[in-house]
Amino acid sequence: MYFTMKGNVLEAIIGAVVLIVASFFMYFAYTSSGEKVKDGYLLLARFDDASGIMVGSDVKLNGIKVGVVKSLSLDENYQASVTILVKGDIKIPTDSSAHISTEGLMGNKFIAIIPGYKPEKMNVGDEIEITRSAVNLEGLIDKFLVGGGSKDK
């Protein structure tokens, strides 16, 4: 009985250490899971299809996170109206465009801002007028399999 009790105490100590280390890693992963955007300015972008974009999705410029998606809604023309929060120190030219893009082949979707060349910069509430929705990979595969991609019609 003495050995059993000693083994149970040792197992309990090892279990507690494992739980503490796991908690530390979960906290670290949560706090460093991406740069938080707290202050900045809001811009609007309208897309025909915003599939895969959700509140909190990244907004990137040249691969660098510069903002997050704050809200999604439908406008009067049934377009996806996406409000993004851009870091205050990032000034985006007025002729820039926004595209829905994917990290890798099957990764998370994000909004990629392609900077323009005009010296004028966007202000709070401005709209990014040049937008492009993501390519619907499933739709392309479906067309190919059903024969919709054939030129012999």
HELIX and SHEET records of a PDB file:
HELIX    1   1 TYR A    2  THR A   31  1                                  30    
HELIX    2   2 LEU A  137  VAL A  146  1                                  10    
SHEET    1   A 8 GLU A 127  ILE A 128  0                                        
SHEET    2   A 8 GLY A  40  PHE A  47  1                                        
SHEET    3   A 8 ALA A  80  LYS A  87 -1                                        
SHEET    4   A 8 ILE A  64  LEU A  74 -1                                        
SHEET    5   A 8 ASP A  58  LEU A  61 -1                                        
SHEET    6   A 8 LYS A 109  ILE A 114  1                                        
SHEET    7   A 8 SER A  97  THR A 102 -1                                        
SHEET    8   A 8 ILE A 130  ARG A 132  1                                        
END                                                                             
